[in-house]
Amino acid sequence: MGRVVLVTGVSRDLGRRVAHALAADPGVDRVVGVDVVPPRGDLGSVSFVRADIRTPVIAKVIAREDVDTVVHMSVIATPGTTGGRNAMKELNVIGTMQLLAACQKSETVRHLVVKSTTTVYGASSRDPAMFTEDVEPRVARGGYGKDAQEVEGYVRGFARRRPDVRVLMLRAANVLGPTVTSPMTSYLRLPVVPTVLGFDPRMQFLHADDLVGVLRHGVHAEVGGTFNVAGDGILTLHQAVRRMQRPSVALPPFALGGLGQLVRRVRLAELSPELVAFLTYGRGVDTSRARTELGFTPRYSTAEAFADFAADLTPTFTAPQQALGLLAERLPEPDAPRPAPVAVDAGTVHPFVAPGGPRG
């Protein structure tokens, strides 16, 4: 008998894509999508239930639909879509608590898959070269990172209370894709990319297709635990900017924070303090455990995921290419004869005339 899977957060693009992929999975009988607002796109064969996971009604949905697998994707990275930071924290933390309470009471739930983030590790000058899953994250001071840490804490508590439920937590690197909207993609889409003066952080990315793939894989995997998921290799920020053919401006960290307030007001990007820290120090995570224990290898490397994302961006810095093109047009062909030298009459004296006319 196939699984009955409940997916939270289906009103957003990635949640809808995951629900679609699971609905097409031959090992899944039914998929139930849950969110507070209807999805913008067609869900196909996915059954949509308009419900707020911050309320006890989610327990009724799980019981009525005989759900045995829950895929939790309602932990969001920006308050822009929720009405503010308080609403964002409510959805991330209170919503997760209510969902876990419903799963704990359920007699049918046997599998829980949670999309987490490598942001839980933070970013600082004291970081190890590569974070492994055994490294204890430093306590975040606020924002999305703190929400994600609290969510992970509640998930671990649930796993201790319900040892009969397989709990899988996936710490995904920054997700990129042509249609992905996130603080990182909004930052990279800026016409002029601000960077932190004196720093060139290391970055890892996960392609949106690989995120869908690892969540689908996680529904059927028999292993539980916490796993880092990212594309192979790293890319520095300056390499990424050059590949996008976009100009950059180096700013001190405090100036970048002030710029974040400006771009937030005009709704161009969300340069939160945790994103500024990432753009300063970068972050690297070890993904060997996901390959060996979970059995998942991303199709796209970090560089390939970034290339697919950048392919649809319009370059905003073409001056060097234009200059080289003009220079190439003026250069003679390799086999073309050189122009004859111009004879100069040595007996003719040309008086020097200063700009503005002859001097008296």
MIVEX-699310 format. One record per residue (C-alpha): residue in three letters; x negated, y negated, z. Coordinates in steps of 0.1 Angstrom, whole numbers, padded with zeros to 4 digits. Example, Ala and Ser with C-alpha at 12.3 -4.5 7.8 and 13.67 -1.06 7.14 Angstrom:
@aa:ALA	x:-0123	y:0045	z:0078
@aa:SER	x:-0137	y:0011	z:0071
//
This chain:
@aa:MET	x:0000	y:0000	z:0000
@aa:GLY	x:-0013	y:-0035	z:-0009
@aa:ARG	x:-0019	y:-0064	z:0014
@aa:VAL	x:0006	y:-0092	z:0022
@aa:VAL	x:-0016	y:-0123	z:0024
@aa:LEU	x:-0007	y:-0157	z:0038
@aa:VAL	x:-0028	y:-0186	z:0025
@aa:THR	x:-0028	y:-0220	z:0043
@aa:GLY	x:-0035	y:-0253	z:0026
@aa:VAL	x:-0021	y:-0244	z:-0008
@aa:SER	x:-0011	y:-0280	z:-0017
@aa:ARG	x:-0048	y:-0287	z:-0024
@aa:ASP	x:-0066	y:-0275	z:-0055
@aa:LEU	x:-0089	y:-0249	z:-0039
@aa:GLY	x:-0061	y:-0234	z:-0017
@aa:ARG	x:-0039	y:-0231	z:-0048
@aa:ARG	x:-0067	y:-0215	z:-0068
@aa:VAL	x:-0073	y:-0189	z:-0040
@aa:ALA	x:-0036	y:-0181	z:-0038
@aa:HIS	x:-0035	y:-0176	z:-0076
@aa:ALA	x:-0065	y:-0153	z:-0075
@aa:LEU	x:-0051	y:-0132	z:-0047
@aa:ALA	x:-0017	y:-0130	z:-0065
@aa:ALA	x:-0035	y:-0115	z:-0095
@aa:ASP	x:-0054	y:-0090	z:-0074
@aa:PRO	x:-0042	y:-0055	z:-0079
@aa:GLY	x:-0049	y:-0047	z:-0042
@aa:VAL	x:-0025	y:-0074	z:-0030
@aa:ASP	x:0013	y:-0069	z:-0030
@aa:ARG	x:0024	y:-0104	z:-0021
@aa:VAL	x:0009	y:-0138	z:-0015
@aa:VAL	x:0027	y:-0164	z:0007
@aa:GLY	x:0014	y:-0200	z:0004
@aa:VAL	x:0020	y:-0224	z:0033
@aa:ASP	x:0016	y:-0262	z:0035
@aa:VAL	x:0034	y:-0293	z:0048
@aa:VAL	x:0039	y:-0306	z:0012
@aa:PRO	x:0046	y:-0287	z:-0020
@aa:PRO	x:0016	y:-0280	z:-0043
@aa:ARG	x:0010	y:-0303	z:-0072
@aa:GLY	x:0005	y:-0274	z:-0096
@aa:ASP	x:0024	y:-0242	z:-0105
@aa:LEU	x:0019	y:-0214	z:-0080
@aa:GLY	x:0031	y:-0187	z:-0104
@aa:SER	x:0041	y:-0156	z:-0085
@aa:VAL	x:0030	y:-0170	z:-0051
@aa:SER	x:0059	y:-0176	z:-0027
@aa:PHE	x:0057	y:-0211	z:-0012
@aa:VAL	x:0069	y:-0218	z:0023
@aa:ARG	x:0070	y:-0254	z:0034
@aa:ALA	x:0058	y:-0252	z:0070
@aa:ASP	x:0035	y:-0271	z:0093
@aa:ILE	x:0009	y:-0249	z:0109
@aa:ARG	x:0008	y:-0274	z:0138
@aa:THR	x:0042	y:-0261	z:0150
@aa:PRO	x:0053	y:-0227	z:0163
@aa:VAL	x:0073	y:-0222	z:0131
@aa:ILE	x:0042	y:-0206	z:0115
@aa:ALA	x:0047	y:-0176	z:0138
@aa:LYS	x:0082	y:-0171	z:0124
@aa:VAL	x:0068	y:-0172	z:0088
@aa:ILE	x:0042	y:-0145	z:0097
@aa:ALA	x:0068	y:-0123	z:0113
@aa:ARG	x:0094	y:-0127	z:0086
@aa:GLU	x:0070	y:-0120	z:0057
@aa:ASP	x:0052	y:-0090	z:0075
@aa:VAL	x:0019	y:-0107	z:0069
@aa:ASP	x:-0012	y:-0085	z:0075
@aa:THR	x:-0039	y:-0108	z:0062
@aa:VAL	x:-0043	y:-0145	z:0068
@aa:VAL	x:-0067	y:-0168	z:0048
@aa:HIS	x:-0071	y:-0201	z:0066
@aa:MET	x:-0080	y:-0230	z:0044
@aa:SER	x:-0064	y:-0260	z:0061
@aa:VAL	x:-0096	y:-0274	z:0077
@aa:ILE	x:-0100	y:-0306	z:0057
@aa:ALA	x:-0131	y:-0329	z:0054
@aa:THR	x:-0116	y:-0363	z:0049
@aa:PRO	x:-0088	y:-0382	z:0067
@aa:GLY	x:-0078	y:-0400	z:0035
@aa:THR	x:-0052	y:-0373	z:0026
@aa:THR	x:-0037	y:-0370	z:0060
@aa:GLY	x:-0031	y:-0406	z:0071
@aa:GLY	x:-0061	y:-0411	z:0094
@aa:ARG	x:-0087	y:-0395	z:0116
@aa:ASN	x:-0061	y:-0386	z:0143
@aa:ALA	x:-0039	y:-0368	z:0119
@aa:MET	x:-0069	y:-0351	z:0104
@aa:LYS	x:-0080	y:-0338	z:0138
@aa:GLU	x:-0045	y:-0326	z:0146
@aa:LEU	x:-0043	y:-0306	z:0113
@aa:ASN	x:-0078	y:-0292	z:0117
@aa:VAL	x:-0078	y:-0283	z:0154
@aa:ILE	x:-0042	y:-0282	z:0166
@aa:GLY	x:-0031	y:-0265	z:0134
@aa:THR	x:-0058	y:-0238	z:0138
@aa:MET	x:-0048	y:-0233	z:0175
@aa:GLN	x:-0011	y:-0228	z:0165
@aa:LEU	x:-0021	y:-0204	z:0136
@aa:LEU	x:-0043	y:-0183	z:0159
@aa:ALA	x:-0016	y:-0182	z:0186
@aa:ALA	x:0008	y:-0169	z:0159
@aa:CYS	x:-0017	y:-0143	z:0147
@aa:GLN	x:-0023	y:-0132	z:0183
@aa:LYS	x:0014	y:-0126	z:0189
@aa:SER	x:0018	y:-0108	z:0156
@aa:GLU	x:0020	y:-0070	z:0155
@aa:THR	x:0012	y:-0069	z:0117
@aa:VAL	x:-0018	y:-0091	z:0113
@aa:ARG	x:-0050	y:-0071	z:0110
@aa:HIS	x:-0073	y:-0094	z:0089
@aa:LEU	x:-0082	y:-0130	z:0094
@aa:VAL	x:-0105	y:-0149	z:0069
@aa:VAL	x:-0115	y:-0185	z:0078
@aa:LYS	x:-0132	y:-0209	z:0054
@aa:SER	x:-0157	y:-0228	z:0075
@aa:THR	x:-0186	y:-0250	z:0064
@aa:THR	x:-0223	y:-0253	z:0068
@aa:THR	x:-0216	y:-0288	z:0082
@aa:VAL	x:-0214	y:-0272	z:0116
@aa:TYR	x:-0252	y:-0271	z:0116
@aa:GLY	x:-0255	y:-0308	z:0113
@aa:ALA	x:-0285	y:-0325	z:0098
@aa:SER	x:-0315	y:-0340	z:0117
@aa:SER	x:-0353	y:-0343	z:0116
@aa:ARG	x:-0354	y:-0314	z:0141
@aa:ASP	x:-0337	y:-0288	z:0118
@aa:PRO	x:-0354	y:-0255	z:0109
@aa:ALA	x:-0364	y:-0250	z:0073
@aa:MET	x:-0334	y:-0227	z:0068
@aa:PHE	x:-0304	y:-0222	z:0092
@aa:THR	x:-0294	y:-0186	z:0098
@aa:GLU	x:-0261	y:-0175	z:0113
@aa:ASP	x:-0278	y:-0168	z:0146
@aa:VAL	x:-0289	y:-0205	z:0151
@aa:GLU	x:-0266	y:-0222	z:0176
@aa:PRO	x:-0253	y:-0254	z:0161
@aa:ARG	x:-0259	y:-0286	z:0180
@aa:VAL	x:-0228	y:-0302	z:0193
@aa:ALA	x:-0215	y:-0327	z:0168
@aa:ARG	x:-0205	y:-0362	z:0181
@aa:GLY	x:-0173	y:-0365	z:0160
@aa:GLY	x:-0157	y:-0362	z:0126
@aa:TYR	x:-0154	y:-0332	z:0103
@aa:GLY	x:-0184	y:-0315	z:0118
@aa:LYS	x:-0170	y:-0316	z:0153
@aa:ASP	x:-0136	y:-0303	z:0140
@aa:ALA	x:-0153	y:-0274	z:0123
@aa:GLN	x:-0172	y:-0265	z:0154
@aa:GLU	x:-0140	y:-0265	z:0175
@aa:VAL	x:-0122	y:-0244	z:0149
@aa:GLU	x:-0150	y:-0219	z:0150
@aa:GLY	x:-0149	y:-0218	z:0188
@aa:TYR	x:-0112	y:-0210	z:0187
@aa:VAL	x:-0117	y:-0183	z:0161
@aa:ARG	x:-0144	y:-0166	z:0181
@aa:GLY	x:-0121	y:-0167	z:0211
@aa:PHE	x:-0093	y:-0151	z:0191
@aa:ALA	x:-0117	y:-0124	z:0179
@aa:ARG	x:-0125	y:-0115	z:0216
@aa:ARG	x:-0088	y:-0114	z:0225
@aa:ARG	x:-0078	y:-0093	z:0194
@aa:PRO	x:-0107	y:-0069	z:0188
@aa:ASP	x:-0083	y:-0049	z:0165
@aa:VAL	x:-0082	y:-0077	z:0140
@aa:ARG	x:-0111	y:-0080	z:0116
@aa:VAL	x:-0123	y:-0117	z:0117
@aa:LEU	x:-0144	y:-0130	z:0089
@aa:MET	x:-0158	y:-0166	z:0090
@aa:LEU	x:-0174	y:-0180	z:0059
@aa:ARG	x:-0197	y:-0211	z:0063
@aa:ALA	x:-0196	y:-0225	z:0028
@aa:ALA	x:-0221	y:-0251	z:0014
@aa:ASN	x:-0208	y:-0282	z:-0003
@aa:VAL	x:-0183	y:-0270	z:-0029
@aa:LEU	x:-0187	y:-0284	z:-0064
@aa:GLY	x:-0166	y:-0281	z:-0095
@aa:PRO	x:-0151	y:-0303	z:-0123
@aa:THR	x:-0118	y:-0306	z:-0104
@aa:VAL	x:-0131	y:-0306	z:-0068
@aa:THR	x:-0124	y:-0337	z:-0047
@aa:SER	x:-0144	y:-0340	z:-0015
@aa:PRO	x:-0166	y:-0365	z:0003
@aa:MET	x:-0197	y:-0351	z:-0015
@aa:THR	x:-0182	y:-0351	z:-0050
@aa:SER	x:-0167	y:-0386	z:-0045
@aa:TYR	x:-0202	y:-0398	z:-0035
@aa:LEU	x:-0218	y:-0382	z:-0065
@aa:ARG	x:-0192	y:-0397	z:-0088
@aa:LEU	x:-0201	y:-0433	z:-0077
@aa:PRO	x:-0214	y:-0453	z:-0107
@aa:VAL	x:-0244	y:-0463	z:-0087
@aa:VAL	x:-0256	y:-0437	z:-0062
@aa:PRO	x:-0269	y:-0451	z:-0029
@aa:THR	x:-0297	y:-0431	z:-0013
@aa:VAL	x:-0315	y:-0434	z:0021
@aa:LEU	x:-0348	y:-0453	z:0018
@aa:GLY	x:-0378	y:-0430	z:0021
@aa:PHE	x:-0359	y:-0397	z:0021
@aa:ASP	x:-0352	y:-0371	z:-0005
@aa:PRO	x:-0330	y:-0345	z:0012
@aa:ARG	x:-0326	y:-0308	z:0001
@aa:MET	x:-0292	y:-0298	z:-0009
@aa:GLN	x:-0274	y:-0265	z:-0016
@aa:PHE	x:-0241	y:-0262	z:-0034
@aa:LEU	x:-0214	y:-0235	z:-0039
@aa:HIS	x:-0194	y:-0234	z:-0071
@aa:ALA	x:-0157	y:-0236	z:-0067
@aa:ASP	x:-0153	y:-0203	z:-0086
@aa:ASP	x:-0177	y:-0186	z:-0061
@aa:LEU	x:-0157	y:-0200	z:-0032
@aa:VAL	x:-0126	y:-0184	z:-0047
@aa:GLY	x:-0146	y:-0152	z:-0053
@aa:VAL	x:-0160	y:-0149	z:-0018
@aa:LEU	x:-0126	y:-0155	z:-0002
@aa:ARG	x:-0110	y:-0129	z:-0025
@aa:HIS	x:-0139	y:-0105	z:-0016
@aa:GLY	x:-0135	y:-0112	z:0021
@aa:VAL	x:-0098	y:-0102	z:0020
@aa:HIS	x:-0108	y:-0066	z:0011
@aa:ALA	x:-0142	y:-0064	z:0029
@aa:GLU	x:-0144	y:-0041	z:0059
@aa:VAL	x:-0170	y:-0062	z:0077
@aa:GLY	x:-0164	y:-0091	z:0100
@aa:GLY	x:-0185	y:-0118	z:0114
@aa:THR	x:-0200	y:-0151	z:0103
@aa:PHE	x:-0218	y:-0156	z:0070
@aa:ASN	x:-0235	y:-0185	z:0052
@aa:VAL	x:-0224	y:-0188	z:0016
@aa:ALA	x:-0243	y:-0209	z:-0009
@aa:GLY	x:-0258	y:-0207	z:-0044
@aa:ASP	x:-0294	y:-0196	z:-0048
@aa:GLY	x:-0321	y:-0223	z:-0047
@aa:ILE	x:-0321	y:-0259	z:-0036
@aa:LEU	x:-0318	y:-0293	z:-0054
@aa:THR	x:-0331	y:-0326	z:-0040
@aa:LEU	x:-0309	y:-0356	z:-0041
@aa:HIS	x:-0332	y:-0375	z:-0065
@aa:GLN	x:-0333	y:-0345	z:-0089
@aa:ALA	x:-0295	y:-0345	z:-0088
@aa:VAL	x:-0293	y:-0383	z:-0095
@aa:ARG	x:-0317	y:-0380	z:-0125
@aa:ARG	x:-0297	y:-0351	z:-0139
@aa:MET	x:-0265	y:-0371	z:-0137
@aa:GLN	x:-0283	y:-0400	z:-0155
@aa:ARG	x:-0270	y:-0425	z:-0130
@aa:PRO	x:-0289	y:-0454	z:-0113
@aa:SER	x:-0296	y:-0452	z:-0076
@aa:VAL	x:-0303	y:-0478	z:-0050
@aa:ALA	x:-0323	y:-0470	z:-0019
@aa:LEU	x:-0309	y:-0485	z:0013
@aa:PRO	x:-0318	y:-0482	z:0050
@aa:PRO	x:-0295	y:-0459	z:0069
@aa:PHE	x:-0277	y:-0487	z:0087
@aa:ALA	x:-0271	y:-0504	z:0053
@aa:LEU	x:-0257	y:-0472	z:0039
@aa:GLY	x:-0233	y:-0470	z:0068
@aa:GLY	x:-0221	y:-0505	z:0060
@aa:LEU	x:-0217	y:-0496	z:0024
@aa:GLY	x:-0196	y:-0466	z:0035
@aa:GLN	x:-0171	y:-0490	z:0050
@aa:LEU	x:-0169	y:-0509	z:0017
@aa:VAL	x:-0164	y:-0480	z:-0006
@aa:ARG	x:-0139	y:-0465	z:0018
@aa:ARG	x:-0118	y:-0497	z:0016
@aa:VAL	x:-0117	y:-0495	z:-0022
@aa:ARG	x:-0111	y:-0457	z:-0020
@aa:LEU	x:-0142	y:-0448	z:-0040
@aa:ALA	x:-0158	y:-0424	z:-0015
@aa:GLU	x:-0159	y:-0415	z:0022
@aa:LEU	x:-0195	y:-0420	z:0035
@aa:SER	x:-0190	y:-0406	z:0070
@aa:PRO	x:-0218	y:-0406	z:0096
@aa:GLU	x:-0223	y:-0369	z:0091
@aa:LEU	x:-0226	y:-0373	z:0053
@aa:VAL	x:-0251	y:-0401	z:0058
@aa:ALA	x:-0271	y:-0378	z:0080
@aa:PHE	x:-0270	y:-0351	z:0054
@aa:LEU	x:-0281	y:-0376	z:0027
@aa:THR	x:-0310	y:-0384	z:0050
@aa:TYR	x:-0323	y:-0351	z:0062
@aa:GLY	x:-0305	y:-0325	z:0040
@aa:ARG	x:-0299	y:-0290	z:0050
@aa:GLY	x:-0308	y:-0255	z:0040
@aa:VAL	x:-0291	y:-0222	z:0050
@aa:ASP	x:-0302	y:-0186	z:0047
@aa:THR	x:-0277	y:-0165	z:0027
@aa:SER	x:-0294	y:-0131	z:0028
@aa:ARG	x:-0268	y:-0117	z:0053
@aa:ALA	x:-0239	y:-0124	z:0030
@aa:ARG	x:-0257	y:-0105	z:0003
@aa:THR	x:-0268	y:-0075	z:0023
@aa:GLU	x:-0239	y:-0071	z:0049
@aa:LEU	x:-0210	y:-0087	z:0032
@aa:GLY	x:-0220	y:-0076	z:-0003
@aa:PHE	x:-0213	y:-0109	z:-0020
@aa:THR	x:-0237	y:-0127	z:-0044
@aa:PRO	x:-0226	y:-0160	z:-0060
@aa:ARG	x:-0225	y:-0161	z:-0098
@aa:TYR	x:-0238	y:-0197	z:-0099
@aa:SER	x:-0271	y:-0209	z:-0084
@aa:THR	x:-0272	y:-0243	z:-0067
@aa:ALA	x:-0286	y:-0259	z:-0099
@aa:GLU	x:-0260	y:-0242	z:-0121
@aa:ALA	x:-0231	y:-0252	z:-0099
@aa:PHE	x:-0244	y:-0288	z:-0100
@aa:ALA	x:-0248	y:-0287	z:-0138
@aa:ASP	x:-0212	y:-0276	z:-0143
@aa:PHE	x:-0200	y:-0304	z:-0120
@aa:ALA	x:-0222	y:-0330	z:-0137
@aa:ALA	x:-0212	y:-0319	z:-0173
@aa:ASP	x:-0180	y:-0339	z:-0172
@aa:LEU	x:-0196	y:-0371	z:-0157
@aa:THR	x:-0202	y:-0401	z:-0179
@aa:PRO	x:-0238	y:-0412	z:-0176
@aa:THR	x:-0241	y:-0448	z:-0163
@aa:PHE	x:-0278	y:-0452	z:-0167
@aa:THR	x:-0288	y:-0449	z:-0204
@aa:ALA	x:-0312	y:-0479	z:-0206
@aa:PRO	x:-0344	y:-0456	z:-0208
@aa:GLN	x:-0328	y:-0435	z:-0235
@aa:GLN	x:-0318	y:-0465	z:-0255
@aa:ALA	x:-0353	y:-0480	z:-0252
@aa:LEU	x:-0369	y:-0448	z:-0264
@aa:GLY	x:-0345	y:-0446	z:-0293
@aa:LEU	x:-0353	y:-0481	z:-0304
@aa:LEU	x:-0390	y:-0474	z:-0301
@aa:ALA	x:-0387	y:-0442	z:-0322
@aa:GLU	x:-0369	y:-0462	z:-0349
@aa:ARG	x:-0398	y:-0487	z:-0351
@aa:LEU	x:-0426	y:-0461	z:-0352
@aa:PRO	x:-0437	y:-0450	z:-0387
@aa:GLU	x:-0432	y:-0414	z:-0398
@aa:PRO	x:-0463	y:-0392	z:-0392
@aa:ASP	x:-0472	y:-0389	z:-0429
@aa:ALA	x:-0460	y:-0424	z:-0439
@aa:PRO	x:-0488	y:-0447	z:-0452
@aa:ARG	x:-0498	y:-0474	z:-0429
@aa:PRO	x:-0489	y:-0510	z:-0440
@aa:ALA	x:-0517	y:-0529	z:-0457
@aa:PRO	x:-0534	y:-0554	z:-0435
@aa:VAL	x:-0524	y:-0590	z:-0439
@aa:ALA	x:-0552	y:-0613	z:-0451
@aa:VAL	x:-0558	y:-0644	z:-0429
@aa:ASP	x:-0574	y:-0676	z:-0443
@aa:ALA	x:-0602	y:-0683	z:-0419
@aa:GLY	x:-0604	y:-0719	z:-0431
@aa:THR	x:-0569	y:-0727	z:-0419
@aa:VAL	x:-0567	y:-0740	z:-0384
@aa:HIS	x:-0533	y:-0736	z:-0366
@aa:PRO	x:-0530	y:-0761	z:-0338
@aa:PHE	x:-0516	y:-0747	z:-0305
@aa:VAL	x:-0482	y:-0760	z:-0297
@aa:ALA	x:-0470	y:-0756	z:-0261
@aa:PRO	x:-0434	y:-0746	z:-0254
@aa:GLY	x:-0412	y:-0777	z:-0255
@aa:GLY	x:-0432	y:-0794	z:-0282
@aa:PRO	x:-0466	y:-0810	z:-0286
@aa:ARG	x:-0481	y:-0828	z:-0257
@aa:GLY	x:-0490	y:-0865	z:-0260
//
